[in-house]
Amino acid sequence: MRVRGKNYKTVWMTAGSVHLIDQTLLPFRFKIIEAKNHRETCEAIRAMVVRGAGAIGAAAGFAMAQAFLEAPARGLAGYVEKARRRIESTRPTAQNLFYAVKRVFDGAAKSKDPKQAAVKEAAALVRQDEEDCRRIGEIGSRLLKDGASVGTHCNAGWLAFVDYGTALAPVYVAARKGKKVFVYVDETRPRSQGARLTAWELHNENIPHVIVPDNAGAHLLSKKKIDLMIVGADRIAANGDTANKIGTLEKAICAKEFGVPFYIAAPSSTFDLNCRSGRDIPIEHRSEDEVLYQSGPGTRGREEKILVASPGSGALNPAFDVTPAKYITGIITEKGLIKPSPKNIKRIIG
Ligand code: MRU
C-alpha cells in the first residue's frame, strides 16, 4: 500500500532486524520501529504495535527466525524452544501466529543450516501471505456489484496482513477495476481499529467511506443501507465457526435477521482443524484500561490518554467473539469461495 507516495509492507525483515509500522500511533503519526531481536518483536506483538492475524503471523515468523539467528551454536535447540514458547505466549487467538512459528521452526529444525533455513522460511511465509491476500481480493471482488455498499468490522485490511489485507482486499480490487464501492466502517471499540486504521487505509486509497458507531449496525442493516458484510478472521474452526474481533457476532446475527449476506475473508493459515468448533478457540482478554481510557492527539497536538468512564468502575475486555457457522454466508479463501461446512473446509484446507 502507498503511504505518502511510497510503497510499504506492514512488516519486513532486514539484516536480523524486524521493521514494523507502529499501529498504535496511527492514524496520527506514521512511524517505523525496529525490533532488533526476538524479544523486542514479541513485545511489539504483545503491545499491538503490530496487530491483525496475518501481520501478527508474519512478525511471529520473523521472531522465530531471529531466535535461530541469535541462538548460540552450543545449546541452539534449548534456546529456540524457549523462544518459541515466548513467541507463542504473546497473543492467544490468531491462528496465523501459531501457523507461522511452527512453519519456521520445523523448516529450520530439519535443515543442516538452521539459521539460514529459518530466515528463508520466514521470507517464504510472508510472500505467501501477500499472494493469498491478492487472490482473496480477486475472488472477493466478484461479489461486489458496481455501486455496492459494504459493511466491515475492525481492520482486516493491509495493516492486518503484510499487504492487501483480506476483508478490504475485494474492495481495493473492485475499486481498481473501476467499480464504485462505499464502505461502512464500524468504529470497533475499545481500540477503534475501524475508526483509526480501516478509515485511514480507505482514505489513503480514496475509497468513499463513513465511520459508524458500533451500536449502529442493527439499524443500518435493518434499513438495507448495507448490501453485504465482509469481515476478517483470527481463527476458523473445522466446522466454520469463526473467531474475529469482539462485536462481529452481533453484526452476523443482525445480518442474518435482515437478509444481508455475511462473508468472512481469510487465508488457509487462519484455519485450525484442531479446533472442532468455536468452543475450542481461546479468547484473549485484555486490560480494562483499553475500555476505560482513550488516547490520541489532544487539543495541543500532543499524545494524550484520557479517562472516558466513571472513575472507580472496572471494565471487562474480551477481545474476540465466535460467530457460529450458521450465520456465515461464505468464506472467501485464496483457494475459492466456500460455504462453511466441515466437508468444504476439509476439502479446501485439509
Ligand atoms: O486485536 P487485533 O487488532 O489483532 O484483532 C484482530 C483483528 O484485526 C480482527 O479481528 C480482524 O478483523 C481479523 S484479523 C485479519
Residues whose N, C-alpha, C, O or C-beta is under 5 A from the ligand:
A	BS01	MRU	R51 G52 A53 G54 H153 C154 N155 A156 A160 Q193 G232 A233 D234 N244 K245
